[in-house]
Amino acid sequence: MAKKNSGVNLFKFRVIMDTEQDVFRDIEIETESNFDSLHKAVLDAFDFEQGEMASFYLSDEEWSKGLEISLMDMGGVDEDSLSMSTTILSDMVMKPGDKILYVYDFMRMWIFYIELMEVKKDKPSTIYPRVALAFGDAPSQDSKEFQDMFEADVVGGGADIDDLDDEEDEFGEGDDIFDEDEFDGSYTYDNE
């Protein structure tokens, strides 16, 4: 939720959408906000609706995927995981040039490149977070196909959708591992 405070420090992030056209937004947000606030600000800035999984990844000059800050608290699964609701921006980014990857909707793989542009003081009576600059028209949230997640090299690892059927399972066998006799003929497996 947007707040109106005075005398606080702000981060000004440039958020570049991974599209063929140049599309970016400059977002100003309080340094003591959590990553969940940035998550919501990015979605609002590009007119995307909430409701899909998302993660931030601390990054380097080559935009490599580093430490993950996930939307959901994964504490029960991974003790080292960080969640957006409990991780404060100023604890992870500190100086202009720091970079973060943001991935929204793991089925469509919307990728945003976020760079800290400056740290500054707020303007009295201004509500943050806010979009300070908007450039380009963002595509519709539903304009990407689901299979794009298999083609994304940044987060998806570059898997080829055609190769997935040929992969072996953990026992060294292919997809055709079920035997009709094993299920008394009540189960058949169509490998086509």
N, C-alpha and C positions, 0 to 999 in steps of 0.2 A: 504494500500500500504506500502511496506517495505521502511524504511528510514535508512540512514546512518548518525548517530550522534556520537558525542564523549562526554564522561564524564557524561552520563546519567545513572540513576539507572534502573536495570532490575529485573523483576520477572522471576523466573524459576519455572514453573508449571509442575507437573507430571499429565498427563492425561491418565487415565486408562479406557479402553473400557469395557463395561459390556458384556463380552463374556465368553464362557466356557474356551477358551484358554487364556493364559496370553498375553495381547496385551496392550502396553502403549507407550506413547511418552513424552519426556521432551521438553517443549516449552519454549524458552526464548523470552520475550516480554518487551518492555519499560513500566515502571510503569505508565506513563502518557498516555498510549494508552487507547482507549475505549473498551468496551466489544465487539463491532462489529469487531474490529481487532482480538480479541481473538477467536471469533466465526469463522472467516475466517481462522485463523491459525490452529485451531483444524480440520476443514474440510480438509484443504490442507495436514495436517500431516497424516491423515488417508485416503487420496485419495477419499474423498467424494466430490460430486458436490454440489454447492449452489443451492438454489431454493425452499427449504422446510422451513416450520415454525420451529422456535427454541426458546428456553428460557434458561437462566441461573437462578439458584436458589441458594442463599446463604445458606450454610448448617452448620451442627454441627458435633460433633464426631460420631453420629449415622447415618450420611448422611440423615437427615431429610430435607424435602423441606421447605425452608424459603422464604424470600423476593424474588419475581420474577423480573428478568430483561429480558424483551421480545425483540424480534427482531423488531417488529412493535411498533410504538408509540401508546399507548392505552390511551392517555391523554383525549380524548373525552369521553371514556367509564369509565375509572378509574383514578381519579385525583392523586392517590398515586402510579400509575404505573411508572416504570422506563423503558427506552428503551436502547438498546445496543449502539446506535449511540451517545447518550448524557451522558452516565454513564462512568466515568473514573475508571479504575481498582484500582488505589491507594485510591479511595474514599470508596471502598467496602472491599478490602483485604489489610492487613497491615503487617502481621507477618507470618513466617513459621508455617505451621499447619492449616492455614485458609483453609476452604473447600468450594467448589462450585459444584453443580450438573449442568450438561449441557444436555439438551434433544434436539435432532434433529429429525425432521420428526415425527410429532405426530401420523401419521398413522402407522409407523414402530417402533416408540419408541426406537430410538438409545439413550442409556444413557451412559454418560461419567462422571467419578468421577475425579474431578480436585482438587489437593492439592498444595498449595504454598510450595515449597521446600526451596527456599532461595531468598534473595534479594541481588543483587550484582551489581558491576559496569560493564559497557559494555567493549568489546574489540575493540580497534581502528580498523576502516575500516571493521567492521562486520555489515552485514545488518540484521535488526530485523523486524518482528519476525522471528525466525528460530527454526528448530528442532535440539536440542542438542544431543538427544539420541532417537533411535527407537528400540523397542523390540517387536518381534512377528509380524506375518502377519495379517493385518486387513482384515476382511471379506469384500466382495463386499457390497456396499451401498444397493443394491437391494436384498440381500440374506435373509432378514427378511420378513415374511409374514405380511400383513396388520392387521390381527386379533391379533397379538401380543400386540397391544395397550390395549386390554381388559384384558390381563393377567399381565400387569406390575403393581406391587404394589407400586413402588416408586412414580410415577406420576399419573397413571391411577386409583388409588384407589382400585385396585383388583376386578373390576367388572367382573362378569362371563357373557360371551357372551350369554349363554343359558338362563340366567335370565332376559335379557333385554326385551324379548317379554312379560314376565309376570308382568312387572311393571305397576302400575296404573298411570293414568294421574292425572293432578291437580284437577280433579273433582271426583276422587275416582273410576273411571271406568277403565277397562282394554283397550286393543287395539281395541276391537270390539265396537267402540262407534258410528259408522255411521249406520244410518237406511236408507234402500233403499227408503222408503216412504218419508223421509225428502227431498230427491233429485228427487222425482217423478220417481223413478226407474232408473234414468239415471246414477246412481253411485252405484257400488257394491264394497264391501270390502272383499277381500279374506284373511282370518286370518291364512292361512296355509303356 
